[in-house]
Amino acid sequence: MTFVSSLRNLSGCLWRLLVRWQNVIAGLLLLALLLLGIRLYPHPPLSAQASSSTAVYGRNGELLRLTLSADDKYRQWVPLAQMPPTLVDAVLLHEDAWFRWHPGFNPLSLVRGAWVSYVQGGNRQGGSTLTMQLARLMYRLNTRSPAGKAEQVLRAVWLELRYSKNDILEAYLNFAPYGRNVEGVGAASLVYFGKQPQQLALPEALALAVLPQDPTRRARDAAADTPDGLNAGLRQARERLYARWRERHAQDAGSDALMRMPLNLRTPAQLPFLAPHAVEQVLREAHMAGEHRPRLETTIDPVLQRTLERQVRETLQREHARGLDNAAALLVDTRDMSVRALVGSADYADAAIAGQVNGTAAKRSPGSTLKPFIYALGLDQGVLHPRTVLRDVPSSFGPFTPENYDGRFLGPVTATEALIRSRNIPAVWVAAQLAEPNLYTFLKRAGIARMASERHYGLALVLGGGEVSLQELATLYAMLSNRGELKPLRLRADAPPAAGVRLLSEEASFMTLDMLRQNPRPDEATTATPARLPIYWKTGTSWGFRDAWTAGSFGPYVLVVWMGNFDGAGNPALIGVETAAPLFFRIADAILAQDRQLAEPAWTIPAHLRKVEVCLASGDLPNAWCPQRGLTWFIPGKSPIRVSSVHRPVNIDIASGKVACAPFDAAATRTEIYEYWPSDLARVFAQAGIPRRKPPAGADCGGSGSGDAPRIGSPLRGASYTLRARGGQAERVAFSATVDASVRELYWFVDDEYIGAAASGETLFWQAAVAGQHRVRAVDDHGRSDTRELRVIAVD
């Protein structure tokens, strides 16, 4: 009975106890559910509480620039998983050894801090945990008063309720102050040591662990004579922490030597500021795309960037006496279209030259740098081949009458010579022959931005009448290297290479580069060791000497150089071949010298390209009497085919020395070869004092021969002439034409009415009697003719 009674009493007690505590247990369960709900309720991550700096890197991982955050801080958010364990352990050891177990505050630490601060009157000690410090930083609390400290505790508990310990630790490491305007381990490791947090060594990690406790004083520059490069406060704090570290990590005896090595802390002023224009372009494009990344990787190669900057700086130092103070340069790797170096101005910090302007993105007149694409289009459309002989003679193209830069005319020049010697008349003639696409359409398809209408430019576009940016020009030249495929530039490393758009054939691109390869260096006579790789290049000078250009390629690179003034001021020294070309070759030589492994891309001759023999004097297929012949590239089915007619045989009577016409005794005659140059070319030869063996009079014996028909030069095609409505006075219209060398006289007709004759090479003048459309016809003395429409308008 006693046992049963005792058992009943015990059961009763347990039941009464359970009844008494059921409310407490229910309350605890409810509290647990509440806490769980608080934790699980969606809330923004702690990383959203602060804006971040953007670190911009080059292609080799070198930091180019660390920007300021929206609140003007250097702050880089680094996930806890990417923090070095050494640093995390050091911070916990130094700041909050009980972090993993307390609820956000440590009562013992608070009591001890209050006792020392308010009772003993010593240095203030807050007794703050990492969570409390994070609360103070995030909510900008004033914790010097008891009320402020109480709010800090409550905020810390609230953080602990909502976030995990790892979240709080990660946030603290990213919010902690590291002196000046540096916050967080990510920015501090970049600013003070120039490396990522994962790369920190133990001495560096310990230095960062103690900095937040007194960042203002400990981040000050060390005295120049300190052996370890640290100021006294930081050194002593780090030594104290290391002593505690060694107690816990006795096996790290080898780190004693590391701790004795110098550890120079850099300052924010020593942060790199490389490729400023390229960095700003990347940042601007990312902002416009709505990207806000803490890390951006570019294609810039810091080594090549410094090479370009150095060559630009040294060149302008030499040219300063001539008033040349600014330049821009761009280097592109055609293999993936990555921008390897970008110099937007001579000095980003020089306000006198508007140095912050990115000259590679500015629209400028390209001068003659577009001429290779005129010839490439001409090659593609069958207008010419590299040895086609073009006329560099006074010419008019409607109302447009271009002149050469030097004011001279060379007469017959091959297409290759005309391109590399930058002759304007042949280039305009080629452009005038283009069908679809012409130069304007080609540039529009190539993505040249902000172009006016085609009518606005006319043929002046050939000579730099439009505007392109240096980046656009680099894209065009890279297209030649990429066998006619246009691809966009890449400045971001994460931008995938784009598929190309074909604008030129492989054959035309190959031939155009081969023509540019024959352009001799401006310093060829003084260069002891020529470049070990061929260089394909072209210069340009804009009207008024406002812009000097050189663009070209070598190895896998395309390089474009510009010199001038951002305000458009002219300078007679701004001539492409004299100023931009020397800088271009200095850069190319420097790159080739520092990279001995650089090689020419594997070129293969396009399958449809052939070499044919031509007569060098005319560029046409040689006839039986052509004395000098050579080979040229030829596109079957495209390149122009005709037999040369410059050299023709003439039968001469041996006795009299005069022309012998049939019938004649072959034994009494000899055959001599004469050059039949058209009248415009013959006139240039005569003006230049270049002797030519003219055919004798009557050499064709009255036949039409094999010469060319006349080509009317004036009246101008598309031009209008005026007639005074009162008084009937009209301006005199000059009639002239280019004729074959066999022609002695040219007959002129207007609306089939004969108006007069003129000797070969002479001009006939005519006055219109009535306004309207007229048809002008020129007939040579062999019956060959040419016609042109003439418009006469009446004016008051």
DOVONU-8942 format. One record per residue (C-alpha): residue in one letter; y, x, z. Coordinates in steps of 0.1 Angstrom, whole numbers, plus 5000, padded with zeros to 4 digits. Layout:
BEGIN
AYXZ...
//
This chain:
BEGIN
M500050005000T502350285008F501850444974V502350114955S505450024976S506950364969L506250324932R507949984932N510950124950L511250414925S511050174895G513649954910C515950254916L515550364880W516150024867R519349984888L520450334877L519850244840V521749914844R524550104861W524850374834Q524150164803N527850114799V528450484801I525650564776A526950294753G530350444756L529050794748L527250654717L530350474706L532350794711A529850994691L529950734663L533750744665L533851124663L531351114634G533450864616I536551074621R534651374606L533151184577Y536350984569P537851134537H540651364543P542351634522P541051994524L543052234545S543752434513A545852144500Q548352194529A549952494512S550952604477S549452924463S550753224445T549253304411A547653644406V547753744370Y545254014359G544754244329R541454264310N540154544333G540854354365E544054534373L546754314389L549754264366R551754044389L551553834420T553953544419L555553364448S554253024459A556452714458D557752794493D558453154484K555453314500Y552853554488R549753344495Q546353344478W543753104491V540353274494P537253074504L535453184535A532353284515Q534453544497M535853694529P534254024539P532053974570T533654274585L537054124585V535853784598D534053944627A537054164635V539453864635L537153664658L536653964681H540354034683E541753674684D539153434697A535653544708W534753184719F535853024687R532452884678W532052704711H535452574723P536752224713G539952364699F541452514730N540152744757P541152634793L540652974808S542853144782L545552884787V545552924825R545553304822G548453294796A550453054819W549853274849V550953594832S553953434814Y555353214841V554053334875Q553753714870G556753724847G555053954822N555053954784R554553604771Q550853514764G550153194748G546353184753S546053024719T542752994701L542453034663T542552654660M545752644680Q547352914660L546352724628A547952404642R551152594650L551352744615M550452424597Y552652184617R555452434623L555352384661N557652544687T555152644713R557452834737S557852534760P555052354780A555652044759G555252244726K552152404740A550752064749E551351934714Q549652244700V546552174721L546451814709R546951914673A544152174677V541751914691W542651674662L541851954637E538552024654L537651654652R538351634614Y537151974601S534252204606K534552544623N534152714590D536952504575I539252594603L538452964602E538952974565A542352804568Y543453034596L542553344575N544653194546F547653084567A547853384591P551253564589Y551053924577G554654024579R557653964556N556753664534V553053754531E550553494544G546753494543V544153764539G544053724501A547753804495A547854064523S544954264508L546754264474V550154344488Y549154614513F546054764497G546154664461K542654514461Q540654194466P539554104502Q535954164492Q536754524485L538354604519A536854894538L536454884576P539755064584E541654824561A539954514575L540754614611A544354674602L544554324587A542854174617V545554294641L548554244619P549053864626Q549453924663D552754094658P553454084620T557154154620R556854484639R553354604628A554054554590R557154774591D557055094571A555555384588A557555704594A557055964567D555456214590T552755994605P549356134596D547655804590G550455624572L550755354599N553555284623A552755334660G552354964669L549854894642R547955214648Q547555154685A546454794680R543954904654E542555174677R542054924705L540254684683Y538054964669A537055064704R535854714710W534254704676R532255024684E530954874716R529354594696H528454804666A527055124681Q525155194649D528455234629A529055594641G529855704606S532955484605D534655724630A535555954601L536755664580M539155564608R540755904608M541655894571P545255814560L545855444554N549155384536L550355024536R552254934506T555154684506P555754374485A558354574466Q555554794454L553554504439P552854574402F555154414376L553354494343A553754324310P556454084324H556953894291A553253844285V552753734321E555553484319Q554253344287V550853294303L552353134333R554552904312E551752794290A549552724321H552352524337M552852314305A549152244304G549152124340E547152414353H547852544388R545352824393P545553094419R544053344394L544753394357E543153654336T544853784305T543754004276I546354264283D545054614286P547254794311V546555134296L547655024261Q550554824276R551955144293T551455334261L553555084241E556255064269R556455444271Q556755484233V559455214231R561355374260E561255724246T562155624211L565255424222Q566355724244R566355934212E568055654192H570655554218A573355764201R573055544170G573555224190L569855124191D569054974225N566354714221A562954674206A559754464208A556154544200L552854364199L549354504197V546454264187D542754334186T541654164154R537954154165D538653874189M542453814183S543253924219V546754054227R546154394241A549854484247L553054294245V556554444250G559154174248S562154394252A563054754259D563854674296Y563054354313A565554424341D568554514317A570854214315A573054404290I570354364263A569154024276G565954204286Q564253894300V564153744265N560653764250G561453924217T557853874204A558453494205A561953494191K562553374155R564053654133S564453724096P561353914086G562954104057S560254234033T557354204057L556153884040K555854064006P552154154011F551353784012I553253713980Y551053973962A547953843980L548653493967G549353643932L546053823933D544253503943Q545953293915G545353543887V549053633884L548354013887H545954283898P546954603917R547854793886T549654513868V552954653855L555954443867R559554463856D562054603881V565054513859P568154303864S566853943864S567853593872F565653313885G567653003880P570853043900F569153313922T569953673911P568253913935E569054273938N567154573952Y568054723985D569255053969G571054873940R568855053915F566154943890L563055143883G561954963851P558154923849V556254963882T552754863891A552254583916T551054843941E554155053937A556454753938L554854643971I554854973989R558355063976S559554713986R561154623952N562754283954I562854183917P559054213911A558354033944V560553743934W559053733899V555553713914A556653443938A558153243909Q554753243891L552853113921A551352763918E549452603947P549952733973N553352903969L554753113996Y556352824015T553152614015F551152924025L553452984055K553352614066R549552624065A549652944085G551452764113I554852924110A556952694132R560352534128M560652594090A563352414071S562652234038E561352434008R564452353989H566552504016Y564952844011G564152853974L563053193962A565153363989L562253304013V560553593995L563253834008G563353724044G565453404039G563353224065E562553314101V559253414118S558353544153L556753874159Q553653694172E553453484140L553853794119A551053964138T548753664131L549453694094Y548654064093A545554004114M544453754087L544354034061S542054234085N539953924090R539353894053G541653604047E540753394078L543653284100K542953284137P545253214166L546253484191R544553494225L546553594256R544153434281A540753594287D539153254293A540353124259P537353124236P537853294201A538753014177A537152954143G539153084114V540852884087R540653054053L544053094036L543153384013S540053503995E538153804007E538953973974A542753923977S542754034013F540754344005M542954443976T546254373995L545154604023D544054863998M547554843983L549154884017R546955184025Q548655373997N552055354014P552855704025R554055774061P557755824064D557056154083E554256254060A555956584049T556456694086T553156564101A550756854105T547756634114P547656304097A546056004115R542256024115L542155654105P543855494075I546955294083Y547954984063W551654914068K554854754055T558454764066G561154504065T564954504069S566854184072W570154104056G573154244074F570954514091R570154274119D566454344121A564254634114W560454574112T557254754106A553954574106G550454694098S546954774110F544755064119G541255064132P540654724149Y544354674158V547254504142L550654644154V554054484148V557254654158W560854514158M564154674165G567454504167N569754304190F568953964205D572553854198G572053914161A574554194159G574054414128N573754794128P573555014097A570855214115L568554914116I566554994085G562754934087V561555264073E564055464092T563955314127A560955074132A558455274112P558855594133L558255384164F555255214148F553655554139R554355704174I552455404189A549655424165D549255804169A549355774207I546655504207L544455704183A544956024204Q543955854237D540855674222R538855914202Q536055664199L538255424179A536855364145E537655174113P535854844111A532854834089W534354734056T532254614027I533554553992P533554183985A530654083963H532853933935L535154233932R534854483904K536654793891V537854793855E539655043833V543254973824C546055143805L548355293831A551455233811S551054863809G548354763834D546554583807L543154653791P543554973771N543754953733A542555243711W545855433714C546455423752P546655793763Q546355753801R543855523817G542755443853L540655213874T541854913893W540354633914F539654323894I538553963903P536453833874G537653493863K540953533881S542653863873P544853853841I543153983810R544954103779V544954403757S547854653761S550454653732V552754923745H551155203724R551055133687P550255343657V552855403629N551955563596I554455833587D554855983552I554256353556A556756453529S559756233539G558956183576K559755813571V557555513578A554855463552C554055103544A551154983525P550055063499F550155433506D548055733500A546155813532A546056173524A549856193522T550456023556R549856083593T549455853622E551855883652I551655673684Y554955523697E555755333729Y556954973723W558854893754P560654553757S564454573754D565154523792L562854803801A564255033774R567754963787V566655073822F565055393808A568255473789Q570455413820A568155633841G568155903815I564455883810P563555973774R561255743755R559955783720K561355483702P559555353672P561455423639A563255153620G560954943599A557855063617D556254723614C556754723576G558254363579G555254213596S555154033628G552954303644S551354273678G554554253699D555654003724A557853693718P561353693731R561953593767I565353423773G567153553804S570353363800P571253083801L569653063836R566752833841G567852523861A571552623861S574452393851Y577552493831T580852323832L583152163806R586752063814A587151693809R590851743800G591651993774G588052043764Q587852393778A584252503787E583052813803R581453063780V577653073782A576053413778F572953413756S570553713761A566853773759T564254043763V562654133730D559854353718A560654713708S560054623671V562854363670R566154463655E567954133655L567753803674Y568953463661W570253193684F570152813679V571552523700D569952183693D568552343660E572052443649Y572452813641I575252963662G574953333656A572853653657A572853953680A571254293679S568454373702G569654413737E573154263730T574653933744L576053643723F578653413739W578853033731Q581152753742A579952393745A581952123727V580351823745A578651773779G574951683781Q571551843777H571052103751R568052293738V568552673733R566152863710A566053243704V564053363673D563453733666D563353883632H559453853632G559653473637R558653473674S560653243696D561453113731T563252803742R565252683772E567052373784L570752403790R572852153810V576652113805I578551893829A582051763826V584551833855D588151743861
//
